[in-house]
Amino acid sequence: MGEQLERSCDVAVVGGGNAGLCAAIEARKAGASVLLLDSAPRPMRGGNSRHTRNLRAMHCEPTGVLTGSYDEEEYWRDLLRVTDGDTDEGLARLTIRGTVDALSFMSRNGVLLQPALSGTLSLARTNAFFLGGGKALVNAYYSSATRSGIDVAYDSEVVALHLDGLDVQRLDIVQGERQESIFPKAVVVASGGYQANIEWLKQAWGPRAENFIVRGTPYANGRVLRNLLDQGIASVGDPTQCHAVAIDARSPKFDGGIVTRIDCIPFAVVVDKMGRRFYDEGEDIWPKRYAIWGRLVAMQADQLAFAIIDSKARELFMPTAYPAIRADTIDELAQKLGLPEGNLAQTIAAYNAAVRPGRFDSSDLDECATEGLDPPKTHWARAIDTTPFFGYPLRPGITFTYLGVKVDESARVYLQSGRGVRNLFAAGEIMAGSILGKGYLAGFGMAIGTVFGRIAGREAARHVLS
Ligand SMILES: Cc1cc2nc3c(=O)[nH]c(=O)nc-3n(C[C@H](O)[C@H](O)[C@H](O)COP(=O)(O)OP(=O)(O)OC[C@H]3O[C@@H](n4cnc5c(N)ncnc54)[C@H](O)[C@@H]3O)c2cc1C
């Protein structure tokens, strides 16, 4: 592969996840020669994208896999709500509209879709699921890419992009012991976020970040992003903002994927390491709240929390990778979870006493709420009284960071001076902060990556070929 890297190419794509693959495929289709570089070895290819399951897609009528309709305005309102308005309307609407065509692009390149699985955060209407998951999607794109003549270099970490005036002149690459340089005519950076770089996370989160678990690829070290920012590229997004969910504290430090997420929270009581509740577990339906729980757990002492349920809730959420810790009494559960004696029993007793009868509906906002409890539990509040009891230890599981490079509608990257870099484009998590200031909407990461990957690939090819 070393010799291949020395030859010239029109477009170099840095990162072989969803965004990079979409960019590479579009650039090649437009007639450019394309080299796709990824730090990971072949078996680990596909970055965070290989862990995904679905993409949020606008549609005006039912499709083969999506029910009902989900129009631009509803999609936009959902995004506005979760971001509290911290988004760029132009780029967001461009992404939303781009998802219509994204589905046919996916199927043209071998990605198969399926209807939502049961228990998947009630997404049947809004999100198209990938048959075989993100790994199958990534494999399909790699097949399509290599068939169309795209060169792929694994184990190839881009360590520097050399900016000269308004152009990137050179990329430096490390492949094990070897170092090489290439001179592409245009570059698409699609190297993901920097969530696997705990030292960088500590700059915003302090020592708390030591206890974060990285849900996806260990290769998202942010080296390309750091290199660009150090050369005066304009950044966007807040370093304290990220997508993070509550995951099982027993998960591996990297790459545990989707199965480590704990989805019982709406039906649980969640306590800190002192056995005290700290947030309304039933604030809203789970697809609109799961992404706040990583941050909530991160703010607790030692970044630890515990979800407590009883037998009534056992079948109401996605099965977990690790078995729940089980006990016949609350005190025994507290002891097994390492919580101070008596505190958990007190918390559960106070909660049970505050529960008011009402219609329970696990799939929609229901009437089961507490009264006179602080913090309240506003939905799905039922007494925790049916043995056996179960508990899950929770840690913050970081999915991706939001601080990234600023782009415009053509995915072009900018200098802090406001001038666009002529031959540099960005797609995916590395620019997601241009659209997601905070919050998250399930399936929107893949929407941004697919839509902006395609735009970046087309624009890079246009720059080279025009
Ligand atoms: C467990 C999990 C589940 C998720 N589920 C969903 C979902 O169902 N729907 C959804 O929309 N989003 C989901 N997401 C978020 C989604 O994965 C991302 O938004 C999306 O995959 C980002 O794509 P990307 O191409 O920008 O980054 P990635 O897929 O992470 O790809 C980046 C690539 O860049 C490479 N790289 C990094 N640095 C360098 C370098 N210096 N040189 C060369 N290569 C480099 C990496 O090896 C990697 O392959 C999930 C994330 C996780 C972790």
The ligand as an SDF file (V2000), in Angstrom:
LIG
                    3D

 53 58  0  0  0  0  0  0  0  0999 V2000
  -22.7610    2.6300   19.6420 C   0  0  0  0  0  0  0  0  0  0  0  0
  -23.1690    3.7090   18.6620 C   0  0  0  0  0  0  0  0  0  0  0  0
  -24.4060    3.6560   18.0510 C   0  0  0  0  0  0  0  0  0  0  0  0
  -24.8040    4.6570   17.1780 C   0  0  0  0  0  0  0  0  0  0  0  0
  -26.0130    4.5330   16.5610 N   0  0  0  0  0  0  0  0  0  0  0  0
  -26.3940    5.4530   15.6520 C   0  0  0  0  0  0  0  0  0  0  0  0
  -27.5780    5.2710   14.8830 C   0  0  0  0  0  0  0  0  0  0  0  0
  -28.2590    4.2430   14.9580 O   0  0  0  0  0  0  0  0  0  0  0  0
  -27.9280    6.2770   14.0230 N   0  0  0  0  0  0  0  0  0  0  0  0
  -27.1680    7.4140   13.8690 C   0  0  0  0  0  0  0  0  0  0  0  0
  -27.5500    8.2820   13.0900 O   0  0  0  0  0  0  0  0  0  0  0  0
  -26.0110    7.5770   14.5410 N   0  0  0  0  0  0  0  0  0  0  0  0
  -25.5970    6.6330   15.4250 C   0  0  0  0  0  0  0  0  0  0  0  0
  -24.4020    6.7820   16.0690 N   0  0  0  0  0  0  0  0  0  0  0  0
  -23.5690    7.9570   15.7280 C   0  0  0  0  0  0  0  0  0  0  0  0
  -22.8740    7.6600   14.3910 C   0  0  0  0  0  0  0  0  0  0  0  0
  -22.0260    6.5470   14.5780 O   0  0  0  0  0  0  0  0  0  0  0  0
  -22.0540    8.7890   13.8740 C   0  0  0  0  0  0  0  0  0  0  0  0
  -22.7430   10.0010   13.8650 O   0  0  0  0  0  0  0  0  0  0  0  0
  -21.5620    8.5070   12.4440 C   0  0  0  0  0  0  0  0  0  0  0  0
  -21.2400    7.1560   12.2880 O   0  0  0  0  0  0  0  0  0  0  0  0
  -20.3430    9.3290   12.1780 C   0  0  0  0  0  0  0  0  0  0  0  0
  -19.7730    8.9580   10.9620 O   0  0  0  0  0  0  0  0  0  0  0  0
  -18.3520    9.5380   10.5800 P   0  0  0  0  0  0  0  0  0  0  0  0
  -18.0370    8.9560    9.2590 O   0  0  0  0  0  0  0  0  0  0  0  0
  -18.2970   10.9920   10.7760 O   0  0  0  0  0  0  0  0  0  0  0  0
  -17.3470    8.9310   11.6990 O   0  0  0  0  0  0  0  0  0  0  0  0
  -16.8260    7.4520   11.8970 P   0  0  0  0  0  0  0  0  0  0  0  0
  -17.7910    6.4480   11.4300 O   0  0  0  0  0  0  0  0  0  0  0  0
  -16.3640    7.3390   13.3260 O   0  0  0  0  0  0  0  0  0  0  0  0
  -15.5540    7.3550   10.9470 O   0  0  0  0  0  0  0  0  0  0  0  0
  -14.3850    8.0800   11.1990 C   0  0  0  0  0  0  0  0  0  0  0  0
  -13.2320    7.2900   10.6620 C   0  0  0  0  0  0  0  0  0  0  0  0
  -12.0660    8.1110   10.6530 O   0  0  0  0  0  0  0  0  0  0  0  0
  -10.9470    7.3160   10.9690 C   0  0  0  0  0  0  0  0  0  0  0  0
   -9.9020    8.2150   11.4440 N   0  0  0  0  0  0  0  0  0  0  0  0
   -9.8710    8.9360   12.5800 C   0  0  0  0  0  0  0  0  0  0  0  0
   -8.7560    9.6690   12.6360 N   0  0  0  0  0  0  0  0  0  0  0  0
   -8.0730    9.4150   11.4870 C   0  0  0  0  0  0  0  0  0  0  0  0
   -6.8310    9.8730   10.9580 C   0  0  0  0  0  0  0  0  0  0  0  0
   -6.0660   10.7520   11.6240 N   0  0  0  0  0  0  0  0  0  0  0  0
   -6.4130    9.3850    9.7590 N   0  0  0  0  0  0  0  0  0  0  0  0
   -7.1720    8.4820    9.0840 C   0  0  0  0  0  0  0  0  0  0  0  0
   -8.3570    8.0160    9.5490 N   0  0  0  0  0  0  0  0  0  0  0  0
   -8.7970    8.4870   10.7290 C   0  0  0  0  0  0  0  0  0  0  0  0
  -11.4600    6.3300   11.9950 C   0  0  0  0  0  0  0  0  0  0  0  0
  -10.6680    5.1620   12.0420 O   0  0  0  0  0  0  0  0  0  0  0  0
  -12.8710    6.0550   11.4840 C   0  0  0  0  0  0  0  0  0  0  0  0
  -12.9060    4.9180   10.6710 O   0  0  0  0  0  0  0  0  0  0  0  0
  -23.9440    5.7670   16.9220 C   0  0  0  0  0  0  0  0  0  0  0  0
  -22.6810    5.8040   17.5030 C   0  0  0  0  0  0  0  0  0  0  0  0
  -22.2810    4.7830   18.3540 C   0  0  0  0  0  0  0  0  0  0  0  0
  -20.8960    4.8220   18.9650 C   0  0  0  0  0  0  0  0  0  0  0  0
  1  2  1  0
  2  3  1  0
  2 52  2  0
  3  4  2  0
  4  5  1  0
  4 50  1  0
  5  6  2  0
  6  7  1  0
  6 13  1  0
  7  8  2  0
  7  9  1  0
  9 10  1  0
 10 11  2  0
 10 12  1  0
 12 13  2  0
 13 14  1  0
 14 15  1  0
 14 50  1  0
 15 16  1  0
 16 17  1  0
 16 18  1  0
 18 19  1  0
 18 20  1  0
 20 21  1  0
 20 22  1  0
 22 23  1  0
 23 24  1  0
 24 25  2  0
 24 26  1  0
 24 27  1  0
 27 28  1  0
 28 29  2  0
 28 30  1  0
 28 31  1  0
 31 32  1  0
 32 33  1  0
 33 34  1  0
 33 48  1  0
 34 35  1  0
 35 36  1  0
 35 46  1  0
 36 37  1  0
 36 45  1  0
 37 38  2  0
 38 39  1  0
 39 40  1  0
 39 45  2  0
 40 41  1  0
 40 42  2  0
 42 43  1  0
 43 44  2  0
 44 45  1  0
 46 47  1  0
 46 48  1  0
 48 49  1  0
 50 51  2  0
 51 52  1  0
 52 53  1  0
M  END
$$$$
